[in-house]
């Protein structure tokens, strides 16, 4: 039931129209393929919801008083406001979501595409029906896996409904551009979903959104010369490719400095693996600042001190493994437990391993 994961990735990541209603930005030339959007399936989970699903022994399949059906509704029924919800359709939509070795859902682009497919059949579901569907999902998957799946499903549907209502209001604001809409959508998402879970689901799509928006801004800037515009566009493509746009770097220069720091790490003779780890650590800390709602100036002061001591460790005459161990320990000195956890978990494991130049 795993399906074609690459096709799901493209549908999930490069479809801005699905995210924010009617506004859509596309570059004139094909987008660069980010290194973290690898077509290699080796790091992805082998277990899915489909492989662990056990048909619940419930009466939810009865349409009497539940609004839930156990078979695919007809086209006419699907268009009706009170259309019955097909349990088969829901189960099929969620089937490809991965499950890791700990029984946790893998919240990646596959999961996002799956939730979108589920929402298409559930957007008219009322609170009672949605609660029954969540119980059905929870009963079909054992333990915490079922609880996670039910919670994520409910949170995502509530977010999408809130987004639709918000977009109606945003359309009345003439001065609200694509960047502001994206920021508002992210804020709204975190009101209805766990912020860390939302980051894992949407990080890749948000990166593409930031790339497309920034590219249009560069092209429309009348103060740039042709050469300056080309340099800015090249830099944006590099930032997308490297993963720098996976996080919101507004208010910090940490992401901006990554390019020069990477050159410094290379001159030290650090391996590509260690350099990738350091880059992921930096991006994770920026993501944690955003997810935890940390005061920007306070975080920047702590990060500057952390960065200085990290450089001291990296320049010391230690083995590479010992440098990595000390740098990892250093995080706990300058960042809260919540920030360290978010920095470690803001992306699925397979993206962490693929995030390299």
C-alpha positions as CSV (number, residue, x, y, z in Angstrom):
1,X,0.0,0.0,0.0
2,X,3.0,2.3,0.1
3,X,2.4,3.5,-3.5
4,X,4.5,5.9,-5.5
5,X,6.0,8.1,-2.8
6,X,7.8,10.5,-5.3
7,X,4.5,11.4,-6.9
8,X,2.9,12.1,-3.5
9,X,6.0,14.3,-2.7
10,X,5.5,16.5,-5.7
11,X,1.7,16.8,-5.0
12,X,2.3,17.7,-1.4
13,X,5.2,20.1,-1.7
14,X,4.8,22.2,-4.9
15,X,1.1,22.9,-4.7
16,X,0.7,26.4,-3.2
17,X,-2.9,26.6,-4.5
18,X,-4.0,23.9,-2.1
19,X,-2.4,25.7,0.9
20,X,-3.7,29.3,0.5
21,X,-6.7,29.3,-1.7
22,X,-6.6,31.3,-4.9
23,X,-3.1,32.8,-4.8
24,X,-0.4,31.0,-6.6
25,X,3.2,31.8,-7.6
26,X,5.3,29.9,-10.1
27,X,8.8,30.6,-11.4
28,X,9.4,31.1,-15.1
29,X,11.9,28.2,-15.1
30,X,11.8,24.9,-13.4
31,X,12.5,24.9,-9.6
32,X,15.8,23.4,-8.5
33,X,15.4,20.0,-6.9
34,X,16.2,20.4,-3.2
35,X,18.8,18.0,-1.9
36,X,16.4,17.1,1.0
37,X,13.7,16.1,-1.5
38,X,15.5,12.9,-2.5
39,X,13.8,10.2,-4.5
40,X,15.7,7.5,-2.5
41,X,13.1,5.6,-0.5
42,X,15.8,3.8,1.7
43,X,15.3,6.1,4.7
44,X,11.5,6.0,4.7
45,X,9.5,3.7,7.0
46,X,8.5,0.2,5.8
47,X,5.4,0.1,8.1
48,X,2.3,2.1,7.2
49,X,-1.2,2.6,8.6
50,X,-2.3,0.0,5.9
51,X,0.1,-2.6,7.2
52,X,-1.0,-2.2,10.8
53,X,-4.7,-1.6,10.3
54,X,-7.2,-4.0,12.0
55,X,-10.8,-3.6,11.1
56,X,-12.5,-2.2,14.2
57,X,-15.4,-4.1,15.7
58,X,-17.6,-1.1,15.9
59,X,-21.1,0.0,14.8
60,X,-19.8,3.1,13.1
61,X,-20.5,1.5,9.7
62,X,-24.2,2.0,10.3
63,X,-25.4,5.2,8.6
64,X,-28.3,5.5,11.0
65,X,-27.8,8.7,13.0
66,X,-24.0,8.8,12.4
67,X,-23.5,10.3,8.9
68,X,-20.9,7.5,8.4
69,X,-21.1,4.9,5.7
70,X,-19.1,1.7,5.1
71,X,-19.0,2.0,1.3
72,X,-18.2,4.6,-1.3
73,X,-21.0,7.1,-1.8
74,X,-22.3,7.9,-5.2
75,X,-21.2,11.1,-7.0
76,X,-24.6,12.7,-6.2
77,X,-24.4,11.8,-2.5
78,X,-20.8,13.1,-2.3
79,X,-22.0,16.6,-3.5
80,X,-24.8,16.8,-1.0
81,X,-24.2,18.9,2.1
82,X,-25.2,16.0,4.4
83,X,-23.4,13.4,2.4
84,X,-22.4,10.2,4.3
85,X,-18.7,9.8,4.9
86,X,-17.2,6.6,3.5
87,X,-15.1,4.7,6.0
88,X,-13.4,2.9,3.1
89,X,-12.4,6.3,1.6
90,X,-11.0,7.5,4.9
91,X,-9.0,4.3,5.5
92,X,-7.7,4.4,1.9
93,X,-6.7,8.1,2.3
94,X,-4.6,7.4,5.5
95,X,-3.2,4.1,4.3
96,X,0.2,5.5,3.1
97,X,1.1,7.3,6.3
98,X,4.3,5.8,7.7
99,X,4.9,4.4,11.2
100,X,8.4,4.3,12.6
101,X,9.9,1.6,14.8
102,X,8.5,3.2,18.0
103,X,5.0,3.1,16.7
104,X,4.9,6.9,16.0
105,X,3.4,8.4,12.9
106,X,5.9,9.7,10.4
107,X,4.7,13.2,9.7
108,X,6.2,14.0,6.3
109,X,5.0,15.0,2.9
110,X,3.3,11.6,2.4
111,X,1.3,12.2,5.6
112,X,0.3,15.7,4.5
113,X,-0.9,14.4,1.1
114,X,-2.8,11.7,2.9
115,X,-4.5,14.2,5.2
116,X,-5.4,16.3,2.2
117,X,-7.1,13.4,0.5
118,X,-9.0,12.6,3.7
119,X,-10.1,16.2,4.1
120,X,-11.7,16.2,0.6
121,X,-14.2,13.6,1.9
122,X,-14.6,15.1,5.4
123,X,-14.8,18.9,4.9
124,X,-18.6,18.9,5.3
125,X,-18.5,16.6,8.4
126,X,-19.9,18.0,11.6
127,X,-18.3,17.8,15.0
128,X,-20.2,14.6,16.0
129,X,-19.4,12.8,12.8
130,X,-15.8,13.9,13.0
131,X,-15.5,12.6,16.6
132,X,-17.0,9.2,15.5
133,X,-14.5,9.0,12.6
134,X,-11.6,9.7,15.0
135,X,-12.9,6.9,17.3
136,X,-13.0,4.6,14.2
137,X,-9.4,5.4,13.3
138,X,-8.3,5.0,17.0
139,X,-10.0,1.6,17.1
140,X,-8.3,0.5,13.9
141,X,-4.7,1.1,15.1
142,X,-3.3,-0.2,18.3
143,X,-2.2,1.9,21.2
144,X,-0.6,5.3,20.9
145,X,-0.4,5.0,17.1
146,X,-4.2,5.1,16.9
147,X,-4.4,8.0,19.3
148,X,-1.8,9.9,17.3
149,X,-3.6,9.2,14.0
150,X,-7.0,10.3,15.4
151,X,-5.6,13.4,16.9
152,X,-3.7,14.5,13.8
153,X,-6.7,13.8,11.6
154,X,-9.0,15.9,13.8
155,X,-6.5,18.7,14.2
156,X,-5.8,18.9,10.5
157,X,-9.5,19.0,9.5
158,X,-10.2,21.8,12.1
159,X,-7.2,23.8,10.7
160,X,-8.4,23.4,7.1
161,X,-11.9,24.6,8.1
162,X,-10.5,27.5,10.0
163,X,-8.2,28.4,7.1
164,X,-11.2,28.4,4.7
165,X,-13.0,30.8,6.9
166,X,-9.9,33.0,7.4
167,X,-9.2,33.2,3.7
168,X,-12.7,34.8,3.2
169,X,-11.6,37.6,5.5
170,X,-8.1,37.9,4.0
171,X,-9.6,38.4,0.5
172,X,-11.1,41.7,1.8
173,X,-7.7,43.1,2.7
174,X,-6.1,44.7,-0.3
175,X,-2.7,45.2,1.3
176,X,-2.3,41.5,2.4
177,X,0.3,39.9,0.1
178,X,1.4,36.3,-0.3
179,X,4.1,36.5,2.4
180,X,1.6,37.9,4.9
181,X,-0.9,35.2,4.0
182,X,1.7,32.5,4.5
183,X,2.6,33.9,7.9
184,X,-1.0,34.0,8.9
185,X,-1.7,30.5,7.7
186,X,1.3,29.2,9.7
187,X,0.0,31.0,12.8
188,X,-3.5,29.6,12.3
189,X,-2.1,26.2,11.8
190,X,-0.3,26.3,15.1
191,X,-3.5,27.3,16.8
192,X,-5.2,24.1,15.7
193,X,-2.3,21.7,15.5
194,X,0.6,20.8,17.7
195,X,3.3,23.3,16.5
196,X,6.0,20.6,16.2
197,X,3.7,18.2,14.3
198,X,2.7,21.0,12.0
199,X,6.4,21.8,11.3
200,X,7.1,18.2,10.4
201,X,4.1,18.1,8.1
202,X,4.6,21.5,6.3
203,X,8.3,22.3,6.5
204,X,8.9,21.3,2.8
205,X,5.9,23.0,1.5
206,X,6.6,26.2,3.5
207,X,10.2,26.2,2.1
208,X,8.8,26.2,-1.5
209,X,6.4,28.9,-0.6
210,X,9.1,31.1,0.8
211,X,11.2,30.4,-2.3
212,X,8.5,31.3,-4.7
213,X,7.4,34.4,-2.8
214,X,11.0,35.7,-2.4
215,X,11.7,35.1,-6.1
216,X,8.7,37.2,-7.2
217,X,9.8,39.9,-4.8
218,X,13.3,40.0,-6.3
219,X,12.0,40.1,-9.8
220,X,9.6,42.9,-8.9
221,X,12.2,45.0,-7.1
222,X,12.9,48.1,-9.3
223,X,16.0,49.1,-7.4
224,X,18.0,46.0,-8.4
225,X,20.3,46.0,-11.4
226,X,20.1,43.0,-13.8
227,X,23.3,41.6,-12.2
228,X,22.1,42.1,-8.7
229,X,18.8,40.5,-9.5
230,X,20.5,37.5,-11.0
231,X,22.8,37.2,-8.0
232,X,19.8,37.3,-5.6
233,X,17.9,34.7,-7.6
234,X,20.9,32.4,-7.6
235,X,21.3,32.8,-3.9
236,X,17.6,31.9,-3.4
237,X,18.0,28.7,-5.4
238,X,21.0,27.8,-3.3
239,X,19.0,28.5,-0.1
240,X,16.2,26.2,-1.3
241,X,18.6,23.5,-2.4
242,X,20.5,23.6,0.9
243,X,17.4,23.5,3.1
244,X,17.9,27.0,4.5
245,X,14.3,27.9,3.6
246,X,12.9,25.1,5.6
247,X,12.9,27.5,8.6
248,X,11.7,31.0,9.2
249,X,15.0,32.9,9.6
250,X,13.4,36.3,10.1
251,X,15.0,38.2,13.0
252,X,18.2,36.2,13.1
253,X,21.4,36.1,11.0
254,X,22.1,32.4,11.9
255,X,20.7,31.1,8.7
256,X,22.4,33.8,6.6
257,X,25.8,32.9,8.2
258,X,25.4,29.2,7.3
259,X,27.1,29.6,3.9
260,X,30.2,31.2,5.3
261,X,30.3,28.8,8.3
262,X,30.0,25.8,6.0
263,X,33.1,27.1,4.1
264,X,34.9,27.5,7.5
265,X,34.0,23.9,8.5
266,X,35.2,22.6,5.2
267,X,38.6,24.4,5.7
268,X,38.9,22.7,9.1
269,X,38.8,19.4,7.3
270,X,35.5,18.3,8.9
271,X,33.8,15.5,7.1
272,X,30.6,16.1,5.1
273,X,28.7,14.1,7.7
274,X,29.8,16.4,10.5
275,X,29.2,19.5,8.4
276,X,25.6,18.2,7.6
277,X,25.0,17.6,11.3
278,X,26.2,21.1,12.2
279,X,24.0,22.6,9.6
280,X,21.0,20.6,10.7
281,X,21.7,21.6,14.3
282,X,21.7,25.3,13.3
283,X,18.5,25.0,11.3
284,X,16.9,23.0,14.1
285,X,17.7,25.7,16.7
286,X,16.2,28.4,14.4
287,X,13.1,26.3,14.0
288,X,13.0,25.7,17.8
289,X,13.1,29.5,18.4
290,X,10.1,29.9,16.1
291,X,8.2,26.9,17.4
292,X,8.7,27.8,21.1
293,X,7.9,31.4,20.6
294,X,11.1,32.5,22.2
295,X,12.0,36.2,22.4
296,X,14.0,36.9,19.3
297,X,16.7,39.0,21.0
298,X,17.1,36.6,23.9
299,X,17.5,33.7,21.6
300,X,20.0,35.6,19.4
301,X,22.2,36.5,22.4
302,X,22.2,32.8,23.5
303,X,22.8,31.6,20.0
304,X,25.8,33.9,19.5
305,X,27.4,32.6,22.7
306,X,26.7,29.0,21.7
307,X,28.1,29.7,18.2
308,X,31.4,31.1,19.6
309,X,31.9,28.1,22.0
310,X,30.9,25.7,19.2
311,X,33.7,27.2,17.0
312,X,36.2,26.8,19.9
313,X,35.3,23.2,20.2
314,X,35.5,22.6,16.4
315,X,39.0,24.3,16.3
316,X,40.3,22.2,19.2
317,X,42.6,19.2,18.7
318,X,39.9,16.6,19.3
319,X,38.7,13.7,17.3
320,X,35.7,14.5,15.1
321,X,33.4,12.2,17.1
322,X,34.5,14.0,20.3
323,X,33.8,17.4,18.7
324,X,30.3,16.3,17.8
325,X,29.7,15.0,21.3
326,X,30.8,18.2,23.0
327,X,28.8,20.4,20.6
328,X,25.7,18.3,21.2
329,X,26.2,18.7,25.0
330,X,26.7,22.5,24.5
331,X,23.1,22.9,23.4
332,X,21.8,22.1,26.8
333,X,23.9,24.9,28.3
334,X,22.3,27.7,26.2
335,X,18.9,26.4,25.2
336,X,15.9,25.2,27.1
337,X,14.8,21.6,27.2
338,X,11.8,22.5,25.0
339,X,14.1,24.2,22.4
340,X,16.5,21.3,22.3
341,X,13.7,18.8,21.8
342,X,12.1,20.9,19.0
343,X,15.6,21.4,17.4
344,X,16.0,17.6,17.3
345,X,12.5,16.7,16.1
346,X,11.3,19.5,13.8
347,X,11.9,17.3,10.7
348,X,11.3,13.6,10.1
349,X,14.4,11.4,10.4
350,X,14.7,10.6,6.7
351,X,14.8,14.4,5.9
352,X,17.5,14.8,8.5
353,X,19.6,12.2,6.8
354,X,19.0,13.6,3.3
355,X,19.5,17.3,4.2
356,X,23.0,17.7,2.6
357,X,24.5,19.7,-0.2
